[in-house]
Amino acid sequence: MRRLPSRRTKRPPELGLIEGFFGRPWSWEARGWVMRFLSGHGYRFHIYAPKADAFLRRRWSEPHPRAEAEAIAAFAADCKAHGVRFGIGLSPFEIYKDFGPAAREALARKLGWLDDLGVEELAILFDDMRGDVPNLARRQVEVVHFAAERTGADRVIVCPSYYSDDPLLDRVFGQRPDRYLESLGERLDLAIEVFWSGEEVCAREFSPGHLRRVGEQLRRKPVLWDNYPVNDGPRMSQHLHLRAFTGRPAAIAPLITAHAINPALQAFLSCIPALTLAESYREGDAYAYGAAFLRAAQALAGEKMAARLQEDLGALEDLGRDRLGKRGRAVRARYARFESPAATEILAWLDGDDYAAAEEIRTQ
């Protein structure tokens, strides 16, 4: 029989993780474990940007408390030791409304601290901010260029205020300016990269046609900010996002520069879908998401718990915590038998410990 040519992807995009979720941040122990685990499966950068870190967001101009600063520095060193590029996501809240001498001085000071940490990936994030501002793209480019000229980071990535086609952003943050993406792309130095989350904030798929269009608007290939398996907010935190990645065909690899996933509130469980994304790019047309899920779950939690997770996927991901009803007790009993961080996360989720309230989203 004639052997068919391999359809595997020869050049998968660079994979990374961006902690961009609302709610309770991961512990430093869990963060370090996830970084080290994923580094062995093709993940090459980790951007620290939890919404709960006010000193990267609304209080960005203030220094971190000493204990937190030391923890960030230790994590940066751990990343370097494992061949993972450490990044920070800085959200200087609405700085573009008044980028005068005081704001410039504060930003330069913050950038100096980030250089001292050894930041290799600098993300300037304009999401979650009002966008109905005159000359928005010009103002934001001015801020980004200021930062790019002063940072020691190897890569600078900007997240636009309108990082998706989703009209939800216009309803929440004001109507996007005409030709916003085109203006951003025209003005922004080509060495600076741009995050994009797709046709929806939480995209169900990324198609080659869509990404070609966005690349033309931005005059550069985007960096995907993939909002799966994130499960923050009152609605999504009711569900564990465990299933393997779908809707991200390997055919999009030549149309993006990198693919960053925004993980779930559950650090260890996030590794299951993360592993399947790497397999999806690696296998190309040969990728089978069901089998990929099982292999990833086995790698994280062992064969017995993986089989249990496969059987319970519908309850954990689709039905959700509040609709489990009496089944919740049976689910608890099943995972209480396992001694693993992943099982502990499921038990905490059943208790509602990871619930992300609407008030947290409004204030973070």
C-alpha positions in Angstrom: 0.0 0.0 0.0 1.3 3.5 -0.9 2.2 5.6 2.1 0.4 8.9 2.2 2.4 12.0 2.8 2.4 13.3 6.3 0.0 16.2 7.0 1.6 17.2 10.2 2.5 20.9 10.7 6.2 21.5 10.1 6.3 24.9 11.8 3.8 25.2 14.6 3.5 28.7 16.1 5.2 29.6 19.3 3.0 28.6 22.2 2.7 30.5 25.5 0.4 31.3 28.4 -1.0 34.6 29.4 -2.6 34.9 32.8 -5.3 37.4 31.8 -8.3 36.2 33.9 -10.4 37.9 36.5 -10.9 36.5 40.0 -8.6 34.9 42.4 -5.1 34.5 41.0 -3.1 31.3 41.1 -0.7 30.6 44.0 2.9 31.1 43.2 3.5 27.4 43.8 0.9 26.4 41.2 2.1 29.0 38.8 5.7 27.6 39.0 4.5 24.0 38.6 2.4 24.9 35.5 5.2 26.8 33.9 7.7 24.0 34.4 5.2 21.3 33.2 4.2 23.1 30.1 7.8 24.0 29.3 8.3 20.3 28.6 5.5 20.3 26.1 6.5 23.1 23.8 5.3 26.2 25.7 8.0 28.9 25.4 6.7 32.0 27.1 4.6 32.9 30.2 3.1 36.3 30.7 2.1 37.3 34.2 -1.0 39.6 34.0 -3.7 38.5 36.4 -6.5 41.1 36.6 -6.3 40.8 40.4 -2.9 42.4 40.5 -3.9 46.0 41.0 -0.2 47.1 40.7 -0.3 46.2 37.1 -3.7 47.8 36.5 -5.5 50.6 38.3 -2.6 51.1 40.7 0.1 50.5 38.1 2.1 53.6 38.9 2.7 52.3 42.5 5.4 49.8 43.4 4.4 46.3 44.3 4.6 45.4 48.0 7.9 43.8 48.8 6.6 40.3 49.2 4.8 40.3 45.9 7.8 41.9 44.1 10.1 39.2 45.5 7.7 36.5 44.4 7.5 37.9 40.9 11.3 38.1 40.7 11.7 34.5 41.9 9.2 33.3 39.3 11.1 35.3 36.6 14.3 33.5 37.6 12.5 30.1 37.5 11.2 30.8 34.0 14.7 31.6 32.8 16.1 28.4 34.4 13.6 26.4 32.4 14.0 28.1 29.1 10.7 30.0 29.3 10.6 33.6 28.4 9.1 35.6 31.3 6.7 38.4 30.5 4.6 41.0 32.3 1.2 42.4 31.1 1.1 46.0 32.1 -2.3 47.8 31.9 -1.6 51.5 32.6 -5.3 52.4 33.1 -6.5 54.9 30.5 -3.0 56.5 30.4 -3.7 57.6 26.9 -6.2 60.1 28.1 -3.5 62.3 29.6 0.0 61.1 28.6 1.8 64.1 30.1 5.1 64.5 32.0 3.8 62.8 35.2 2.4 59.8 33.4 5.6 59.5 31.3 7.8 59.6 34.4 5.7 56.9 36.2 5.7 54.7 33.1 9.5 55.0 32.7 9.9 54.2 36.4 7.7 51.1 36.0 9.6 50.0 32.9 12.9 50.3 34.9 11.6 47.9 37.5 10.5 45.4 34.9 13.9 45.5 33.3 15.4 44.8 36.7 13.2 41.7 36.8 14.5 40.5 33.5 11.3 40.8 31.6 11.7 39.4 28.1 8.1 39.8 27.0 6.5 43.2 27.6 2.7 43.3 27.0 1.0 46.7 27.0 -2.6 46.0 27.5 -5.4 48.5 26.7 -8.3 46.0 27.2 -11.0 46.8 29.8 -10.7 50.5 29.1 -12.9 53.1 27.5 -12.3 53.3 23.8 -14.6 56.1 22.6 -11.8 58.6 22.8 -10.8 61.0 20.0 -7.6 59.8 18.1 -7.6 56.6 20.2 -5.1 54.7 18.0 -2.7 57.7 17.8 -2.7 58.1 21.5 -2.2 54.5 22.2 0.7 54.2 19.7 2.4 57.1 21.4 2.3 55.2 24.7 3.5 52.0 23.2 6.4 53.6 21.3 7.4 55.4 24.5 7.6 52.0 26.3 9.3 50.2 23.4 12.1 52.8 23.3 12.8 52.3 27.0 12.3 48.6 27.7 14.9 46.0 27.6 12.4 43.3 26.7 13.0 41.3 23.5 9.4 41.5 22.4 6.7 44.1 22.9 3.1 43.2 22.3 0.1 45.5 22.5 -3.5 44.5 23.2 -5.9 46.9 21.5 -8.9 48.3 23.3 -10.9 46.5 20.6 -9.1 43.2 20.4 -12.0 41.3 18.8 -14.8 41.8 16.3 -17.3 41.1 19.0 -19.9 43.9 19.4 -19.8 43.2 23.2 -16.8 45.4 23.4 -18.6 48.3 21.9 -21.5 47.9 24.2 -19.3 47.8 27.3 -16.5 50.2 26.4 -18.1 52.6 23.8 -18.3 52.5 20.1 -15.0 51.7 18.5 -13.5 54.4 16.2 -13.8 53.9 12.5 -10.8 52.1 11.0 -9.3 51.6 14.5 -7.3 48.5 13.6 -6.1 50.0 10.3 -5.0 53.2 12.0 -3.2 51.2 14.7 -1.5 49.1 12.1 -0.4 52.0 10.0 1.1 53.9 13.0 2.6 51.1 15.0 6.3 50.2 14.4 6.4 46.9 12.6 8.6 45.4 15.3 5.7 45.6 17.8 3.2 42.8 17.8 -0.5 42.9 18.4 -2.8 40.6 20.3 -6.1 39.4 18.8 -8.8 37.2 20.3 -10.9 36.5 17.2 -14.4 37.1 15.9 -15.7 36.8 19.5 -14.1 37.6 22.8 -14.2 33.9 23.6 -13.8 32.6 20.0 -15.2 29.2 19.2 -12.9 29.0 16.2 -10.1 30.8 14.3 -10.4 30.5 10.6 -7.6 31.2 8.1 -9.9 33.7 6.2 -10.5 35.7 9.3 -6.9 35.8 10.3 -5.8 36.9 6.9 -8.2 39.8 7.0 -7.0 40.9 10.5 -3.4 40.5 9.4 -4.1 42.9 6.5 -5.7 45.4 8.8 -2.9 45.3 11.3 -0.1 45.1 8.6 1.3 42.2 10.6 0.4 38.7 11.7 -1.4 38.8 15.0 -0.5 37.1 18.2 -3.5 35.0 19.3 -4.9 35.7 22.7 -7.1 32.7 23.0 -9.8 32.9 25.7 -10.0 29.1 26.2 -9.9 27.5 28.7 -10.5 30.6 30.8 -13.6 30.4 33.0 -13.7 33.6 34.9 -16.9 35.6 35.7 -20.2 34.6 37.3 -21.3 32.5 34.3 -18.2 30.8 33.1 -16.8 30.0 36.6 -19.8 27.6 36.9 -18.0 25.3 34.4 -14.7 23.5 34.2 -13.2 24.0 30.7 -11.4 20.7 30.2 -12.1 19.6 26.7 -9.4 19.4 24.1 -9.0 22.4 21.8 -11.0 22.4 18.6 -11.6 25.1 16.0 -7.9 26.0 15.9 -6.8 24.1 12.8 -3.1 23.8 12.2 -3.7 25.6 8.9 -3.7 28.9 10.8 -0.1 28.5 11.9 1.4 30.5 9.0 -1.0 33.4 9.7 0.0 34.1 13.3 3.3 34.8 15.1 2.4 33.1 18.4 -0.5 31.5 20.2 -1.1 32.4 23.8 -3.8 30.8 25.9 -5.6 32.5 28.8 -6.0 29.7 31.3 -8.7 28.7 33.7 -9.0 29.6 37.4 -7.9 26.0 38.0 -4.1 26.1 37.3 -3.4 22.3 37.2 -6.6 21.4 35.2 -5.7 24.1 32.6 -2.8 21.9 31.6 -5.1 19.4 30.0 -6.4 21.6 27.2 -3.0 23.3 27.0 -1.4 19.9 26.0 -4.0 19.3 23.4 -3.3 22.6 21.6 0.3 21.6 21.3 -0.8 18.2 19.9 -3.2 19.9 17.5 -0.5 21.9 15.8 2.0 19.0 15.9 -0.4 16.5 14.3 -2.2 18.8 11.8 -4.9 16.9 9.9 -4.1 13.8 12.0 -5.3 15.5 15.2 -8.2 13.8 17.0 -9.5 15.8 19.8 -11.1 13.0 21.9 -7.9 10.9 21.9 -5.9 14.0 22.6 -7.9 14.8 25.6 -7.4 11.4 27.1 -3.6 11.5 26.5 -3.4 14.9 28.1 -5.5 14.0 31.1 -3.3 10.9 31.6 -0.2 13.0 31.4 -1.5 15.3 34.1 -3.4 13.0 36.4 -2.7 9.4 35.6 -4.8 6.7 33.8 -7.5 6.2 36.5 -8.4 9.8 37.0 -8.1 10.5 33.3 -10.7 7.8 32.6 -12.9 9.3 35.3 -12.6 12.8 33.8 -13.5 11.5 30.4 -16.7 10.0 31.8 -17.6 13.1 33.7 -16.8 15.7 31.0 -20.5 16.4 30.3 -21.2 17.1 33.9 -18.1 19.2 34.7 -18.0 21.3 31.5 -21.5 21.4 30.1 -23.9 20.9 33.0 -21.9 23.0 35.5 -21.7 23.2 39.2 -25.1 24.8 40.0 -27.0 22.3 37.8 -25.3 19.2 39.2 -27.9 18.9 42.0 -27.8 15.6 43.8 -25.2 14.4 41.3 -22.7 16.8 42.9 -22.3 14.5 46.0 -21.5 11.6 43.8 -19.0 13.6 41.8 -17.4 14.8 45.0 -17.1 11.2 46.3 -15.4 10.1 43.1 -12.7 12.8 43.1 -12.1 12.7 46.9 -10.5 9.3 46.3 -7.7 10.8 44.3 -4.7 12.5 45.8 -3.6 15.0 43.2 -3.7 18.8 42.8 -6.1 18.4 39.9 -8.6 16.5 42.1 -8.2 19.1 44.8 -9.1 21.7 42.3 -12.3 19.9 41.3 -13.3 19.6 45.0 -12.7 23.3 45.5 -14.7 24.1 42.4 -17.6 22.0 43.8 -17.4 24.1 46.9 -17.6 27.3 44.9 -14.2 28.5 46.1 -13.3 29.7 42.6 -16.5 31.6 42.0 -15.7 34.9 40.2 -18.3 37.4 41.2 -19.4 40.3 39.0 -18.1 42.8 41.6 -14.6 41.4 41.2 -14.8 42.0 37.4 -16.0 45.6 37.9 -13.2 46.5 40.3 -10.2 44.6 39.1 
